[in-house]
Amino acid sequence: MNTRAKTAGDEDLEYVTLCQKGDTEAFDVVVERHQKKMLNIAYRMIGDYDEACDVTQEAFVAAYKSIRQFKAEAKFSTWLYRIVVNYSKNRLKQLSSRSRREGFSIDNAGNMQDGRVCDQAMIHENNPGTQMEQREREAHVQKCISALDEEYREALVLRDIQGFSYEEISAILKVPDGTVKSRLSRARNALKDCLQKGS
């Protein structure tokens, strides 16, 4: 393995190495560590909970099948999140071509299906006293996020919602830091305008 990843503090490396040697249980640890963030990225990118569940599952399957190709040239999490971002973008194209993007399935957050990674990965927790208000606000925010151009949306999701550093986003998206910052600035302005119009 590349020592650069080790010195960068890649806490997944031990389990990834075991998985590359055929230890399937090691991959379960990786899934448990990353499923919530993976699901949130997919959900914010797509705007539909069920589709996000499917994409997250597909991304993990793809990661498992290709894990022997991971060479530790970057952190494993960077490699993994790049997969879910790409799968989310592909799913958006599929939905758009079939004209099936009909809204934002926040109410589906409780529809867990057996055998899927989403069974254990909740997007958010609701306070019963303010549940309806939170859902309405969340729906409006997600609608505005989904209205952003794809490249702006992914920058906003990764930085402002998931909290990745500019360096991490640059690695995930394979674009320069300056491009990330430019896209993020435009995304924030567009989101602000959309939220103000709906307030």
N, C-alpha and C positions, 0 to 999 in steps of 0.2 A: 504493500500500500504506500501511497505517497505520503511522506512525513509532513508535508505542508498542511494537509487536512487535519492531521493529529494535533499539530501545534496551534491550529486555529480553533481547537476545542470542539471537535466534532464528536458529540456524545453518542451518536448513532453508530459510529464506526465499528465498535465491538460486535454489535448485533448484525450489522451489514456483512461483516466478514464471516460470521457464523452462517448467515443466510446464503452467502455465496458458496459455502461448503455443503449446502443442502439441508441446513437446520431450518425447517419451516416454522418452528415455534419462535425462533428469533425474529421472524418477520412479524409475528403477532405483536411483539413488543413495539416494533416500529409503527405498526398501524395504530396501536393504542396511543402512542406519543403524538402522532401527527393527524389523526382522523378529524379532530375538531377543527383545527386550522384549515385543513384541506377542504372540509365541507363548507366552512365559512367563505373561503376564497371562491369556491364553485358557486355557492348560493349568491354571493354579491355580484359575481360576474354574470350569472344567468338570470337571477331574479325569480327562480322557481325552485321550491324546496325538493320536490320529487326528482326533477331533472338534475339538481345538484347532487342528490344522493346517488343517482345512477352514474354521473360523471365521476364522483369521488371513488366509487367502487371500481369503475373502469380504470381510473388512474392508478389505483393500488395494484390491480391485476397486471397492468402494463409495467409498473415498476418491479413487481415480483418477477415477471418473465424476463426482464432485461437487467436484473440487478447485477448479474455477472459482468455486465458492460460498464458498470460504475467503477471508475478508476481513481476516485478520491482527488481529482484535480480541483474540485470545489467541495464545499460541505454537502453531505448527503441530503440535508433538508433543502438546500438550494436546488439540487437535481430533482428532488421529489416535487417541490412546489412548481417547478417549471413544467413538469408533466401535467399537473392538474390545471394550470393556467392554459396550456395548449389544448387540453381536452375540453375545457370550458369554452374556449374560442371556437373549436370545431363544432361543439354542440349548438352554440349560438347560430352558426352558419346553417346548420341543419334545420333548426327551428325556423329561422328566417325564410329559408327556401321553401319550407312547407307551410309557411304562414300560420305557425302555431304559437307564436309569442302573444299570449292573450292576457298577461297580467302577472301578478306577483303573489305567490302561493304561501303567504305567511300563515294563513289558517291551516295549512297542511303540516305545520311543524309537529303536530301530535300524531300524524299518520305514519308511525314506524312500521316497517315491513320486515318480517323475519328474514334472517340471512343476509341482511345488508349492513354495511358499515355504519349506516345512520342509526342503527338500533341503539348505539351507545354514545352517539355524538349529537348533543343538542346544540342548536344554534344560539339560543338565548333562553334565559329563565324569565318568567313573567310573574309580577306581583299581582295576585288576584284582585286587589283593590283598584289597580290602575291598568288592568289587562287590556281592556278595549281601547283606552286612550293610547297606550303604548303601541298597540297593533296599528291603529290609524296613523300615528306618527311614523312608525316604522315603514308602513306601506308607502307613505308619501316620499320618505327618504329613498327607499329602494326604487321607487318609480323614477325619481330624478337620477339616481345612479345608473339605472338601466337605459336612460335616455342619452347618456354620454356616449361619444364615439368610443369604440372598443379600446383603442390605445390609451385614451384618457381614463377610461373606467378601470383598466387593470392597474394603472399607476396609482389611482386614488385608493382602490381596494387594498393594494399591497402596502401603501404607506400610511394612510390615515385610518384605515379600519384594522388592518393586521399589524401595523407598527414595524414593518421591516425598515432597515436602514437604506439609505440611497445606494450604498455599495451592494447590499443584498438584492435590491430590486434590479439594479443594473445587471447582476449576475443571472437572476431569474429570467429577465426579459431579453438579455443579451443585447443591451443598448448602452451607450455611454451615460455617465452620471448626469451630464448636462441635458441630455434628452429626457431623462427621467424627471428632472426638476422642471423642465419646460412643460412637459405633458401634465405634470402634477399641478402646476400653476394654472394652466388653462382649465383643467378638470375642476379645481376648487372654485374658480370664477363661474364656470358654467353651473356647477352644483348650487352655488350661492344664489345665482339668478333664478334657477328653477325653484328652489325652496322659498324664495321671497314671493314669487308669483303665486305659489300655492298657499301662502300664509294668510 
